[in-house]
Amino acid sequence: MHDERTPPAPTLFTWEFAADPYPAYAWLREHAPVHRTALPSGVEAWLVTRYADARQALADQRLSKNPVHHSENAHGKGKVGIPGERSANLMTHLLNIDPPDHTRLRRLVSKAFTPRRVAEFAPRVKELTDRLLDGFCERGEADLIHEFAFPLPIYAICDMLGVPAEDQDDFRDWAGMMIRHGGGPRGGVARSVKKMRTYLAELIHRKREDLGDDLISGLIRASDHGEHLTENEAAAMAFILLFAGFETTVNLIGNGTYALLRNPGERERLQRALDAGDESLLATGIEELLRYDGPVELATWRFATQGLVIGGQRIAEGDPVLVVLAAADRDPQRFPEPDVLDLARRDNQHLGYGHGIHYCLGAPLARLEGQMAIATLLRRLPDLRLAAEPEDLRWRGGLIMRGLRTLPVAFTPTGNSGTPGD
């Protein structure tokens, strides 16, 4: 029987919820921290919303990443994961497998994301950032998603994978279709995934004849040295690095810039620090932006391989479990004043990039891109301001990621040097 003192349960997964899910997550954390619900796809899953439970679940090896453990029939299994990956034979990637295969594949690709390799990539990220800003800085207005946050990580990850410059605009088109989450033509996502799969297979064949200093060439070399990497695994690995490596960064830059525009005191604080040549607040600030309104709302699918208990709730074998990172990272039991943006926040062990063996491999690159993008925006466009009412902005549909469709901004037009124009 419903207690009249308890507010009614919130409605999840509506457009209103997408615009601001945090009040609903606060209700769940307090009243139903491990909550079974029907998702828009019709699949039922458990949502884990408290920080301690989320951290435990992310590291629990009884929760498998492999959809074969899903208790639903084959039709239901097709509704989990990335749209189109099953039909394109791209399932054998890091987000869908468990040890020992996960350990083997992660070891192969982790060499590309060492701090040294990422630091070596910094000049290229700076060049891309400035080039994109040059494209609109003289206009005095822009859509920061379409013209800046979206192309930056696409071109960066294409460079890292070894996609030739003349093919990168095709990737930009395919990636754009993939993140629309139903906003494009029917079947468009699956077609884009299939085109990407075909292209990656052809690129792997071309690279075998002419290896370079890039990630796909590295995967081929590892395979040739007895690491037993199949062509499907190589294509799936390149696909997931592209997919996971760009959309999270699009959302980090978009959500982060939006949060700063909505919190002018913190934005001015960061701007003053950057003007003084102090980048320490930028480093802690990116972590806070990841916690406050991060790019990944729910961790990717997990499936119970046996009955277990999370947060006092019994989970049956085969049940899907979705860890709500956005809810865990605003848990007042872990973060004082969690709804306040504090760029200098210490002890900020957020879950924005996961936890445990599936912690995001590309996090160092995403942090680099996020820091460089936001710092460059604030330095070159110091009076950057929102050019729309917050309630008029639309957030992209989709279950896992959280990001704006558009972010219209205005600013004083500048030349390519960053100085005011005529």
Buried (B, 14 or more C-beta within 10 A) or exposed (E): EEEEEEEEBBEBBEEEBBEEBBEBBBBBBEEBBBBBBEBEEEBBBBBBBBBBBBBBBBBBEBBBBBBEBBBBEEEBBBBBBBBBBBEBEBBBBBBBBBEEBBEBBBEBBEEBBEEEBBEEBBEEBBEBBBEBBBBBBEEBEBBBBBBBBBBBBBBBBBBBBBBEEEEBEBBBEBBBBBBBBEBBEEEBBBBBBBBBBEBBBEBBEEBBEEBEEBBBBBBBBBBEEEBEBEBBBBBBBBBBBBBBBBBBBBBBBBBBBBBBBEBEEBBEBBBEBBEEEEEEBBEBBBBBBBBBBBBBBBBBBBBBBEEBEBBEBEBEEBBBBBBBBBBBBBBEEBBEEBEEBBBBBEEBEBBBBBBBBBEBBBBBBBBBBBBBBBBBBBEBBBEBEBBEEEEEBEBBBBBBBBBBBBBBBBBEBBEBEBEEEE
